[in-house]
Amino acid sequence: MVQGCKLDGRILGVDPGTLLMGFGIIDQFQNNLDHVVSGVIRVKKSNNVGSRLIELYDNLNQIISEWQPSEIAIESPFIPEQNSFGVTNKGSVKSAIAIGQAQGVALMCASRNEIPYYLYAPTKVKSLVTGFGRSTKGEIADMVGILLKMNNLKNSLDATDALAVAICHSSVKTAEAVFTQ
């Protein structure tokens, strides 16, 4: 907690996935960010998709209940492009659909808890956090560690991606506040 500063918001960032869903919560105090908690919700691959989505929903709802975020920032699925022959990688399409399903879970949690939510494309998150829209997961993790002043950030890449989504939203929110004054 930043001494003498008013809390501007607690942001839950979500990196959706149907097997691993990253989450990261930050507190925003004016231009300062504090890491609150982060981690990964893991579900069993052996469960059918419906059961996995229910498990993700229950776990994410528990996190929301415990940590009481004021806003939720969710990464949108990456939509694969077609090559010059009009063909899209089948694996990429399946992955985008699965991520979309997990994104739906996060949207339901936000709506059920009446928390405003915001969606961000992966390239926007990368651009706002690292300055480059095609950064690697490792580069994102490094910058998240720097921005949150966390030496030896030991989180999984799914958790650091979720923190990056929260940081992205914080940046957008700060910029909007500056331009509306």
SVG drawing of the C-alpha trace seen along z (x, -y; Angstrom):
<svg xmlns="http://www.w3.org/2000/svg" viewBox="-25 -19 40 57">
<polyline fill="none" stroke="black" stroke-width="0.4" points="0.0,0.0 1.2,-3.4 1.3,-5.7 -0.8,-8.8 -2.4,-8.0 -6.1,-7.3 -7.0,-3.9 -8.2,-4.6 -9.2,-1.1 -8.5,2.6 -8.2,4.2 -8.5,8.0 -6.7,8.9 -7.7,12.2 -5.8,14.3 -8.5,16.7 -7.8,20.4 -9.9,23.6 -7.1,25.5 -5.1,22.6 -6.7,19.3 -4.3,16.6 -5.4,14.0 -3.7,11.0 -4.9,8.3 -3.3,4.9 -4.3,1.8 -3.9,-1.6 -3.0,-4.6 -2.7,-7.6 0.2,-6.7 1.5,-3.9 0.6,-0.2 0.8,2.4 0.7,6.2 -2.0,7.7 -2.2,11.4 -1.8,13.4 -1.8,17.0 -3.4,19.6 -6.6,21.5 -5.9,25.0 -8.5,27.5 -8.2,31.1 -7.9,31.8 -9.8,35.1 -13.0,33.2 -15.3,32.4 -15.4,28.8 -18.6,27.9 -17.2,29.2 -14.0,27.3 -15.9,24.0 -18.0,24.5 -14.9,25.1 -13.3,22.0 -16.4,20.0 -16.6,21.2 -12.9,20.5 -12.9,17.1 -16.0,16.2 -14.2,17.2 -11.3,14.9 -13.7,12.0 -15.5,12.6 -12.3,12.8 -10.4,9.8 -13.3,7.5 -12.0,5.9 -13.7,2.8 -13.0,3.5 -12.1,6.5 -9.9,6.4 -10.0,9.5 -7.7,10.4 -9.6,11.1 -8.8,14.1 -6.2,13.8 -8.0,14.3 -5.7,16.1 -5.3,14.6 -5.6,16.6 -2.5,17.1 -2.3,16.0 -4.2,19.2 -7.1,18.4 -6.2,21.1 -6.1,20.7 -4.2,23.0 -6.8,25.3 -5.0,25.5 -5.1,21.7 -8.8,21.6 -9.5,24.3 -7.4,22.4 -9.2,19.1 -12.6,20.8 -11.4,22.3 -10.1,18.9 -13.4,17.4 -15.2,19.9 -13.0,19.0 -13.5,15.3 -17.2,15.9 -16.7,17.4 -14.9,14.3 -17.6,12.0 -20.3,14.0 -18.4,13.6 -18.1,9.9 -21.7,9.5 -23.0,11.7 -21.0,9.6 -22.0,6.4 -18.4,5.4 -17.6,3.3 -15.4,5.2 -13.1,4.2 -11.7,6.3 -8.3,5.8 -6.6,7.4 -3.3,9.2 -1.4,6.7 -2.8,3.7 -1.8,5.3 1.7,5.9 2.0,2.4 0.9,0.6 3.0,2.8 6.2,3.3 6.0,0.7 6.0,3.4 2.8,5.3 4.7,8.5 6.6,9.0 7.3,12.5 5.7,13.8 9.1,13.6 9.5,9.9 6.0,9.2 6.9,11.0 10.1,9.0 8.3,5.7 5.5,6.7 8.2,7.3 9.7,3.9 6.4,2.0 5.2,3.7 8.6,3.5 8.7,7.2 12.2,8.6 12.4,12.3 8.8,12.5 8.2,16.3 4.7,16.4 3.7,18.5 3.5,16.8 -0.3,17.1 -0.3,15.1 2.1,12.5 0.0,12.1 -3.1,11.5 -1.1,8.9 -0.2,7.3 -3.9,7.1 -4.6,5.3 -1.7,2.9 -2.9,2.3 -6.3,1.3 -4.8,-0.9 -2.8,-2.7 -6.0,-3.2 -7.9,-4.5 -5.1,-6.9 -4.9,-8.2 -8.7,-8.7 -8.7,-10.6 -6.0,-12.9 -7.8,-13.6 -11.2,-14.2 -9.9,-16.9"/>
</svg>
